[in-house]
Structure formats: C-alpha cells, structure tokens
C-alpha cells in the first residue's frame, strides 16, 4: 500500500519563540562619592542596598524588539552613599509566532529572565573593580514584577484581598468581619 498523503508541515521550519539577536550594555555608571573614607566606614558597618529594577520594550520592526533591563542601586551607610550603580542592559530579540496577548508577557518576563545572569555578572564585576566585595544579586521574580506593573486595579485589589485572607488564616484572625 502506498502512502499518497502529503505532509503539509514538511515545508514549515520550526521557529523558536524567542531568538536572541544580540545583548549589550546600553549604559553603565558606577560612582563612589565618599571615597576613600567610605571604606573605613564599611569596616564597621555593612551598607543598606535597596535595588530598583524595571524592564521595558520597544518594537524595532515587525516581530523584532529591544528589551531593556534597568537596574539602579545605591549602597548607603547611614546617610552616606558608599556606591551608586546604574546599568541599562538590552537585548534585541525576534519573536516567533505567538498569540498577540502573549507578546508583552514574553518580552517582559521571559526575556529579562534570560538576561538576568548577564546583569548579575556585570554588577558583581563592577563592584569588585570599584574596590568593594562582589555584590551577588538574588534571583528576581519577573512575573511578579510584571503583575505589579501591569495588573489592573481590580486585579490588584483581588490580589490584596487574597493576601489578607491568607495572612488572617495563618494568624487565626479575621478579614472584614469574617472569622476564618
């Protein structure tokens, strides 16, 4: 028996959902405004290091996007800045066929997740070259960042309600007059 059916998919080449075309440091700034005195201060006290991360994207051409990962941190001891580090790291990516509603989440969750190890290494290397111990960033939940940035007010309120109920259950308390 001969197979007369044609394989309609034989001509279609599989396309990866994300193809990284290039990655690069778009901007990098490192300052030690109170050197050399700050090094003595650091022997006595560890710095506080709040970190701010933001991701954005822009379309370059159809299915080709630049994703930008912005990180700002300012290590302080008391009121003195030990060091200030700002890095903007970017990637150019080509997206395969994705449903329209998945494009923004892929660009702002998955692509930054892939970029993170490179940014982490840049931060560690820069702090070492600046005379400080390497700063190893902890893992970042990019899905949580995305949800916080793009959730509607209704979704934010529902999330806050769920958190309140969970906390009340753990502590044996109540939420809005409800005993749990």
Secondary structure by P-SEA (a helix, b strand, c coil): ccccccccccccccccccccccccccbbbbbbcccaaaaaaaacbbbbbbbbbbbbcccccccbbbbbbbbbbbbbccccccbbbbbbbbbbbbbccccccaaaaaaccaaaaaaaaaaaaaaaaaaaaaccccccccccaaaaaaaaacccaaaaaaaaaaaaaaaaaaaccccccccc
